[in-house]
Amino acid sequence: MNQTSPLLYDSHMHTPLCKHAWGAPEEYAAVAAKRGLAGIIFTCHNPGPSPDWSPQVRMSIDQLDDYVAMVAQANAAWHGRVDVRLGLECDYVPGMESWLEDLLSRADFHHVLGSIHAPLDYYRDAYDHGDPVTFQQTYFEHLAQSAESGLFDTLAHPDLVKNVFPRAWRLDRLLDDIRRSLDRIAATGAAMELNTSGLHKRIREMNPNPTMLAEMNTRGIPVVLGSDAHEPGRVAADFLPALDLLHDAGYTKVSFFLDRQRHDVDLAAARASLAG
C-alpha cells in the first residue's frame, strides 16, 4: 500500500532529563519524519514529591522549566514538518493526587500518561510483601484507581507488573482481577496504551498482552500507541505489528491526544500513513 499523508503520533517518549534516555528532542523528530509520523509527544518522567523518590530515573522539580523549554525548542525547529508536543508521564500511587494536580497545572501539557511503575524501589518497598500474586492484584487495583483519579488521559504500559515476577505471572489466575480493573477504567473514559517497548522486557510481548487488549476492546476502551522511546531510533518502533495486534483484538481505530483531547484514526488509514 502506498504511503499517504502522515496521521499518527507516537505518544510516549523521553529526554535525557530522566537520566536513562539519550538524544535531543530534535533527533527524535528527525526519526519521526522518516517514519511517516504526523507528530510526537514527549512524556518524560515526572518530578517526584520528594528529592529521594527514585531520583535516578526522573527530572527534578527545578528542571521542569528546562524540560518545557527543550520541547518548545524542538517544536519550533520542526514546525511545519513534525508536530512536537509537550506531555508528561506521571507515576501514580494512592495519595499522590494533590501533588500531581499541582504539578500538571505548571505547564500546558498535551498528553498526560499515568503509570504504575511496579519495578521501582519505592513501589516495591510499599507493596511487595513477599507474595507475587497479591502484589500483582494490588497493581491492577492501583491501575483502576489511577483512572478514577481523573488526572490522566492514558494509562501507560498497563500490565508492566508482569515483568517484576515473570515466573509467577499467570494470566489465567489474574484475569478476574484484570477484568474488574478494566470495568472501572472503562467507566472513567480514560484511554490505555499499547506500549511497543514490552518486546524488549523480561516477558517479551507488548504491554498489554493480547488477551488484555481484547478485554479492553470489549469495554470500548480507546488505545494510544507509544514506543516509550529512550533514544531516537526507537521512535515509532514496531508500530506496524502493534496495529496488527489492535486489529486482531477487534479494534478499528487507534487514538492520540492533543490539548488533552482525544483524536481517533482508522486503523487502515493509520497503517497506510506509516513509512516502511
C-alpha positions as a LaTeX table, in Angstrom:
\begin{tabular}{lrrr}
\hline
Residue & $x$ (\AA) & $y$ (\AA) & $z$ (\AA) \\
\hline
Met1 & 0.00 & 0.00 & 0.00 \\
Asn2 & 1.36 & 3.41 & $-0.91$ \\
Gln3 & 2.09 & 5.77 & 1.98 \\
Thr4 & $-0.48$ & 8.52 & 2.50 \\
Ser5 & $-0.21$ & 11.79 & 4.41 \\
Pro6 & 1.10 & 11.49 & 7.98 \\
Leu7 & $-1.65$ & 10.81 & 10.54 \\
Leu8 & $-0.20$ & 9.12 & 13.61 \\
Tyr9 & 1.55 & 10.36 & 16.72 \\
Asp10 & 3.99 & 8.45 & 18.88 \\
Ser11 & 2.62 & 9.43 & 22.26 \\
His12 & 5.32 & 8.20 & 24.67 \\
Met13 & 8.99 & 9.15 & 24.66 \\
His14 & 11.66 & 10.61 & 26.90 \\
Thr15 & 14.51 & 13.10 & 27.13 \\
Pro16 & 17.94 & 12.95 & 28.80 \\
Leu17 & 16.46 & 14.76 & 31.81 \\
Cys18 & 15.14 & 11.40 & 33.05 \\
Lys19 & 18.79 & 10.23 & 33.35 \\
His20 & 18.25 & 6.99 & 31.41 \\
Ala21 & 17.47 & 8.31 & 27.91 \\
Trp22 & 19.66 & 9.99 & 25.33 \\
Gly23 & 19.29 & 12.14 & 22.24 \\
Ala24 & 17.95 & 15.67 & 21.78 \\
Pro25 & 14.24 & 16.09 & 21.02 \\
Glu26 & 15.16 & 17.35 & 17.55 \\
Glu27 & 16.78 & 13.95 & 16.86 \\
Tyr28 & 13.57 & 12.16 & 17.83 \\
Ala29 & 11.65 & 14.44 & 15.47 \\
Ala30 & 14.01 & 13.60 & 12.61 \\
Val31 & 13.27 & 9.89 & 13.02 \\
Ala32 & 9.55 & 10.62 & 13.25 \\
Ala33 & 9.73 & 12.38 & 9.88 \\
Lys34 & 11.44 & 9.39 & 8.28 \\
Arg35 & 8.83 & 7.00 & 9.67 \\
Gly36 & 5.83 & 8.93 & 8.45 \\
Leu37 & 4.52 & 10.30 & 11.73 \\
Ala38 & 2.46 & 13.47 & 11.95 \\
Gly39 & 3.90 & 14.19 & 15.36 \\
Ile40 & 5.49 & 13.06 & 18.59 \\
Ile41 & 4.66 & 13.78 & 22.21 \\
Phe42 & 7.40 & 13.89 & 24.82 \\
Thr43 & 6.27 & 12.35 & 28.08 \\
Cys44 & 9.33 & 12.44 & 30.27 \\
His45 & 9.11 & 11.07 & 33.82 \\
Asn46 & 7.55 & 13.49 & 36.29 \\
Pro47 & 9.41 & 15.05 & 39.20 \\
Gly48 & 8.68 & 13.19 & 42.41 \\
Pro49 & 7.05 & 14.51 & 45.56 \\
Ser50 & 10.37 & 14.35 & 47.43 \\
Pro51 & 14.04 & 14.50 & 46.36 \\
Asp52 & 14.65 & 10.85 & 47.30 \\
Trp53 & 11.71 & 9.45 & 45.30 \\
Ser54 & 13.55 & 7.39 & 42.63 \\
Pro55 & 15.63 & 10.43 & 41.57 \\
Gln56 & 17.82 & 8.24 & 39.35 \\
Val57 & 15.02 & 7.88 & 36.76 \\
Arg58 & 13.35 & 11.31 & 36.63 \\
Met59 & 13.91 & 15.02 & 36.36 \\
Ser60 & 13.93 & 17.13 & 39.50 \\
Ile61 & 11.25 & 19.73 & 40.08 \\
Asp62 & 13.71 & 22.53 & 39.34 \\
Gln63 & 14.30 & 21.03 & 35.87 \\
Leu64 & 10.66 & 21.20 & 34.82 \\
Asp65 & 11.11 & 24.60 & 33.14 \\
Asp66 & 14.16 & 23.23 & 31.30 \\
Tyr67 & 12.03 & 20.33 & 30.03 \\
Val68 & 9.28 & 22.65 & 28.79 \\
Ala69 & 11.86 & 24.84 & 27.02 \\
Met70 & 13.61 & 21.84 & 25.45 \\
Val71 & 10.38 & 20.56 & 23.88 \\
Ala72 & 9.37 & 24.07 & 22.77 \\
Gln73 & 12.73 & 24.46 & 21.00 \\
Ala74 & 12.17 & 21.21 & 19.09 \\
Asn75 & 8.63 & 22.29 & 18.24 \\
Ala76 & 9.96 & 25.49 & 16.71 \\
Ala77 & 12.78 & 23.73 & 14.86 \\
Trp78 & 10.42 & 21.21 & 13.24 \\
His79 & 7.43 & 23.48 & 12.71 \\
Gly80 & 5.55 & 22.50 & 9.56 \\
Arg81 & 7.31 & 19.15 & 9.28 \\
Val82 & 6.72 & 17.21 & 12.51 \\
Asp83 & 4.37 & 18.35 & 15.25 \\
Val84 & 6.36 & 18.18 & 18.52 \\
Arg85 & 4.23 & 18.38 & 21.65 \\
Leu86 & 4.73 & 18.53 & 25.41 \\
Gly87 & 3.39 & 15.78 & 27.64 \\
Leu88 & 4.30 & 14.12 & 30.92 \\
Glu89 & 4.44 & 10.58 & 32.29 \\
Cys90 & 3.31 & 10.64 & 35.91 \\
Asp91 & 3.93 & 7.89 & 38.40 \\
Tyr92 & 0.83 & 7.18 & 40.44 \\
Val93 & 0.26 & 5.66 & 43.85 \\
Pro94 & $-2.74$ & 6.38 & 46.07 \\
Gly95 & $-2.24$ & 9.60 & 48.00 \\
Met96 & $-0.30$ & 11.41 & 45.25 \\
Glu97 & $-3.32$ & 13.14 & 43.75 \\
Ser98 & $-2.73$ & 16.61 & 45.22 \\
Trp99 & 0.93 & 16.62 & 44.24 \\
Leu100 & 0.13 & 15.59 & 40.68 \\
Glu101 & $-2.74$ & 18.05 & 40.34 \\
Asp102 & $-0.40$ & 20.89 & 41.29 \\
Leu103 & 2.36 & 19.58 & 39.02 \\
Leu104 & 0.07 & 19.35 & 36.00 \\
Ser105 & $-1.02$ & 22.96 & 36.49 \\
Arg106 & 2.53 & 24.20 & 35.91 \\
Ala107 & 2.60 & 23.79 & 32.11 \\
Asp108 & 0.28 & 23.26 & 29.17 \\
Phe109 & 0.62 & 19.51 & 28.67 \\
His110 & $-0.96$ & 17.92 & 25.60 \\
His111 & $-0.96$ & 14.32 & 26.83 \\
Val112 & $-0.62$ & 13.01 & 30.37 \\
Leu113 & 0.26 & 9.38 & 30.96 \\
Gly114 & $-0.49$ & 7.69 & 34.27 \\
Ser115 & 1.95 & 4.92 & 35.18 \\
Ile116 & 2.17 & 2.35 & 37.93 \\
His117 & 5.90 & 1.66 & 37.94 \\
Ala118 & 5.80 & $-1.60$ & 39.86 \\
Pro119 & 9.51 & $-2.41$ & 39.35 \\
Leu120 & 10.75 & 0.73 & 41.12 \\
Asp121 & 12.03 & 0.52 & 44.70 \\
Tyr122 & 9.54 & 2.98 & 46.17 \\
Tyr123 & 6.66 & 0.82 & 44.89 \\
Arg124 & 8.24 & $-2.50$ & 45.83 \\
Asp125 & 9.06 & $-1.24$ & 49.33 \\
Ala126 & 5.46 & $-0.18$ & 49.91 \\
Tyr127 & 3.53 & $-3.02$ & 48.30 \\
Asp128 & 5.72 & $-6.11$ & 47.86 \\
His129 & 5.23 & $-8.22$ & 50.98 \\
Gly130 & 6.57 & $-11.46$ & 49.56 \\
Asp131 & 3.51 & $-12.78$ & 47.72 \\
Pro132 & 3.80 & $-12.19$ & 43.95 \\
Val133 & 0.09 & $-12.78$ & 43.29 \\
Thr134 & $-1.02$ & $-10.28$ & 45.92 \\
Phe135 & 1.50 & $-7.80$ & 44.51 \\
Gln136 & 0.06 & $-8.26$ & 41.01 \\
Gln137 & $-3.51$ & $-7.88$ & 42.29 \\
Thr138 & $-2.51$ & $-4.67$ & 44.10 \\
Tyr139 & $-1.06$ & $-3.32$ & 40.86 \\
Phe140 & $-4.34$ & $-3.79$ & 38.98 \\
Glu141 & $-6.25$ & $-2.18$ & 41.86 \\
His142 & $-3.95$ & 0.83 & 41.62 \\
Leu143 & $-4.34$ & 0.88 & 37.83 \\
Ala144 & $-8.09$ & 1.33 & 38.28 \\
Gln145 & $-7.56$ & 3.97 & 40.96 \\
Ser146 & $-5.24$ & 5.90 & 38.65 \\
Ala147 & $-8.01$ & 6.14 & 36.05 \\
Glu148 & $-10.56$ & 7.10 & 38.70 \\
Ser149 & $-8.32$ & 9.96 & 39.84 \\
Gly150 & $-9.25$ & 11.81 & 36.64 \\
Leu151 & $-5.68$ & 13.07 & 36.30 \\
Phe152 & $-4.60$ & 11.11 & 33.24 \\
Asp153 & $-5.53$ & 10.86 & 29.59 \\
Thr154 & $-3.96$ & 7.44 & 29.10 \\
Leu155 & $-2.74$ & 4.63 & 31.34 \\
Ala156 & 0.74 & 3.58 & 30.25 \\
His157 & 2.09 & 0.02 & 29.72 \\
Pro158 & $-0.88$ & $-1.37$ & 31.69 \\
Asp159 & 0.45 & $-4.84$ & 32.52 \\
Leu160 & 4.02 & $-3.78$ & 33.33 \\
Val161 & 3.81 & $-5.68$ & 36.62 \\
Lys162 & 4.27 & $-8.99$ & 34.79 \\
Asn163 & 7.98 & $-8.20$ & 34.48 \\
Val164 & 8.57 & $-7.98$ & 38.25 \\
Phe165 & 7.94 & $-11.66$ & 38.97 \\
Pro166 & 7.88 & $-13.15$ & 35.46 \\
Arg167 & 7.95 & $-16.77$ & 36.67 \\
Ala168 & 4.90 & $-16.09$ & 38.83 \\
Trp169 & 2.95 & $-14.39$ & 36.04 \\
Arg170 & $-0.09$ & $-16.48$ & 35.17 \\
Leu171 & $-2.69$ & $-14.54$ & 33.24 \\
Asp172 & $-5.47$ & $-17.06$ & 33.90 \\
Arg173 & $-5.02$ & $-16.64$ & 37.65 \\
Leu174 & $-5.30$ & $-12.84$ & 37.40 \\
Leu175 & $-7.91$ & $-12.48$ & 34.69 \\
Asp176 & $-10.83$ & $-11.81$ & 37.04 \\
Asp177 & $-8.81$ & $-9.06$ & 38.78 \\
Ile178 & $-7.88$ & $-7.59$ & 35.41 \\
Arg179 & $-11.48$ & $-7.64$ & 34.23 \\
Arg180 & $-12.68$ & $-5.86$ & 37.38 \\
Ser181 & $-9.96$ & $-3.25$ & 36.91 \\
Leu182 & $-10.90$ & $-2.74$ & 33.25 \\
Asp183 & $-14.59$ & $-2.36$ & 34.15 \\
Arg184 & $-13.67$ & 0.52 & 36.43 \\
Ile185 & $-11.29$ & 2.07 & 33.89 \\
Ala186 & $-13.91$ & 1.90 & 31.13 \\
Ala187 & $-16.36$ & 3.77 & 33.36 \\
Thr188 & $-13.94$ & 6.73 & 33.56 \\
Gly189 & $-13.47$ & 7.14 & 29.80 \\
Ala190 & $-9.68$ & 7.00 & 30.11 \\
Ala191 & $-7.61$ & 5.56 & 27.27 \\
Met192 & $-4.97$ & 2.87 & 27.66 \\
Glu193 & $-1.65$ & 2.48 & 25.92 \\
Leu194 & $-0.29$ & $-0.24$ & 23.68 \\
Asn195 & 3.40 & 0.12 & 24.51 \\
Thr196 & 5.73 & $-1.50$ & 21.99 \\
Ser197 & 8.79 & $-1.44$ & 24.25 \\
Gly198 & 7.46 & $-4.50$ & 26.06 \\
Leu199 & 9.05 & $-6.58$ & 23.30 \\
His200 & 12.40 & $-5.85$ & 24.99 \\
Lys201 & 11.42 & $-6.55$ & 28.61 \\
Arg202 & 11.67 & $-9.77$ & 30.62 \\
Ile203 & 8.37 & $-11.06$ & 29.21 \\
Arg204 & 8.83 & $-10.23$ & 25.55 \\
Glu205 & 5.42 & $-9.03$ & 24.47 \\
Met206 & 3.86 & $-5.63$ & 24.10 \\
Asn207 & 2.11 & $-4.07$ & 27.09 \\
Pro208 & $-0.65$ & $-5.08$ & 27.45 \\
Asn209 & $-0.76$ & $-8.69$ & 26.37 \\
Pro210 & $-3.19$ & $-9.69$ & 23.57 \\
Thr211 & $-5.78$ & $-11.19$ & 25.95 \\
Met212 & $-5.96$ & $-8.00$ & 28.00 \\
Leu213 & $-6.09$ & $-5.93$ & 24.81 \\
Ala214 & $-9.15$ & $-7.90$ & 23.64 \\
Glu215 & $-10.78$ & $-7.38$ & 27.04 \\
Met216 & $-10.16$ & $-3.65$ & 26.68 \\
Asn217 & $-11.83$ & $-3.65$ & 23.29 \\
Thr218 & $-14.96$ & $-5.37$ & 24.57 \\
Arg219 & $-15.31$ & $-2.49$ & 27.06 \\
Gly220 & $-14.79$ & 0.24 & 24.47 \\
Ile221 & $-11.51$ & 1.47 & 25.98 \\
Pro222 & $-9.58$ & 3.60 & 23.44 \\
Val223 & $-5.93$ & 2.71 & 22.75 \\
Val224 & $-2.99$ & 5.07 & 22.22 \\
Leu225 & 0.28 & 3.88 & 20.65 \\
Gly226 & 3.56 & 4.58 & 22.40 \\
Ser227 & 7.09 & 3.40 & 21.68 \\
Asp228 & 8.40 & 4.50 & 25.09 \\
Ala229 & 11.47 & 5.65 & 23.16 \\
His230 & 14.53 & 6.39 & 25.28 \\
Glu231 & 16.68 & 7.03 & 22.21 \\
Pro232 & 15.78 & 8.43 & 18.78 \\
Gly233 & 15.96 & 5.15 & 16.89 \\
Arg234 & 13.06 & 3.76 & 18.90 \\
Val235 & 10.53 & 6.35 & 17.68 \\
Ala236 & 7.51 & 4.52 & 16.20 \\
Ala237 & 9.31 & 1.20 & 16.69 \\
Asp238 & 7.10 & $-1.82$ & 15.96 \\
Phe239 & 4.06 & 0.31 & 15.19 \\
Leu240 & 3.00 & $-1.91$ & 12.27 \\
Pro241 & 2.92 & $-5.08$ & 14.42 \\
Ala242 & 1.10 & $-3.04$ & 17.07 \\
Leu243 & $-1.59$ & $-2.12$ & 14.56 \\
Asp244 & $-1.88$ & $-5.82$ & 13.71 \\
Leu245 & $-2.42$ & $-6.61$ & 17.40 \\
Leu246 & $-5.11$ & $-3.95$ & 17.63 \\
His247 & $-6.87$ & $-5.37$ & 14.57 \\
Asp248 & $-6.69$ & $-8.92$ & 15.97 \\
Ala249 & $-8.16$ & $-7.68$ & 19.28 \\
Gly250 & $-11.14$ & $-6.22$ & 17.41 \\
Tyr251 & $-10.15$ & $-2.55$ & 17.28 \\
Thr252 & $-11.00$ & $-0.45$ & 14.23 \\
Lys253 & $-9.41$ & 2.81 & 15.43 \\
Val254 & $-6.28$ & 3.99 & 17.22 \\
Ser255 & $-6.08$ & 7.24 & 19.21 \\
Phe256 & $-3.80$ & 10.06 & 20.31 \\
Phe257 & $-4.25$ & 13.19 & 22.45 \\
Leu258 & $-3.59$ & 16.83 & 21.62 \\
Asp259 & $-4.58$ & 19.62 & 24.00 \\
Arg260 & $-5.73$ & 16.72 & 26.20 \\
Gln261 & $-8.48$ & 15.92 & 23.69 \\
Arg262 & $-8.66$ & 12.50 & 22.08 \\
His263 & $-8.41$ & 12.08 & 18.30 \\
Asp264 & $-9.20$ & 8.78 & 16.57 \\
Val265 & $-7.68$ & 7.41 & 13.36 \\
Asp266 & $-8.97$ & 4.48 & 11.31 \\
Leu267 & $-6.59$ & 1.52 & 11.59 \\
Ala268 & $-6.26$ & 1.01 & 7.85 \\
Ala269 & $-5.55$ & 4.71 & 7.32 \\
Ala270 & $-3.02$ & 4.63 & 10.15 \\
Arg271 & $-1.20$ & 1.70 & 8.56 \\
Ala272 & $-1.15$ & 3.38 & 5.14 \\
Ser273 & 0.33 & 6.55 & 6.64 \\
Leu274 & 3.44 & 4.90 & 8.06 \\
Ala275 & 6.65 & 4.73 & 6.08 \\
Gly276 & 8.11 & 1.24 & 5.82 \\
\hline
\end{tabular}
